[in-house]
Amino acid sequence: MPLKESVISLQHAGKRVSDCVRAMLPDLPESVIRRIFADRDVKLDGKRVSYNEAVRAGQVLKVYVPDTRMSGSASVPPLDVIYEDNDVLLVNKRAGISVEPDARSSTTLTDLCTAWVKSRDPESFPPAACHRLDNRTCGLCLFAKNERSLEILQDVFRTRSLEKYYICLVRGIMKPPSAVCRAWLVKDARKAVVRITDRPETDAKPIETGYETLQSGPVSRLRVHLITGRTHQIRAHLAALGHPILGDDLYGDRDFNRREKARSLKLCAVSLRLDTAGRLPALDGREFSIEPPF
């Protein structure tokens, strides 16, 4: 049984050991992660640990992983496929895996989609992401399986010929309970963050975010309509409105997250409807949806 080993960083200190296992092995589905813990195959500093145990910086994490689930094995890594045809592949992205290469994840969602497609046709077009989800955001992510569909879908996203909805948990009660909010977003590419302003300024992009309250309380559940689609738009815009997303330490309220024991970002892309103007008729008018994991 292969052994994976890493040292807990300051970034992960205080988190559950299961979250660290997900970060170290992002291509493993939740069912396999839970089985590894059930089989007592996770150790911290040489001692077997349970799923919810907190970690400290500097501890050595060792995980014994079933051979058939390792990246690079003969089998294709698990992928939650929602819909597939000759033109597109729609998958349910897990939190903690990046769509494309970055500093946060070694195995990407694009890698998994490529392995999925090429396991049946090694000469096939490598799937290309049509849009992005943050590393910590889960939910529907669409890939094109050929050059024609990629060109069409890039045009669909560019012209906003689609409807895209998210479910999230936020701090506090929304007033009003539903609205369409407009602002401007400024991106700092060097720091990989954005900020929201209520008036135009240099390099600012206009944004529109709609929301409706599904459940109201100290933590409210919202259905969010992503009308524009800028980097970190939902996270930054809701935080600027005074209602940061639960589990968001970058734009949100860390103390509130700790009190609520929120160790993951409560944001999921749950619904997608496209209008390709007849160019991909199998997709036109069809709504794809999933349930969020929270």
Protein Blocks (a to p, Z undefined) as FASTA:
>chain_A
ZZddddddfklgoiafklmmmmmmmmbcfklmmmmmmnopaceehiacdfklccdehiac
dddddfklpghiabdcddddfbdcfkbccddddehiafbdcfkbmbdfklmmmmmmmmmo
mkbccdddfbdcdfklgcjddddfbfklmmmmmmmmmnopacdddddddedjdddfbdcd
dddddddfknopacddfbdcehiacdddddddfbgcfbdcdddddfblpehklmmmmmmn
opacehiaklmcfklmmmnopabdcdddfbdcddeehmammlgopacddddfZZ
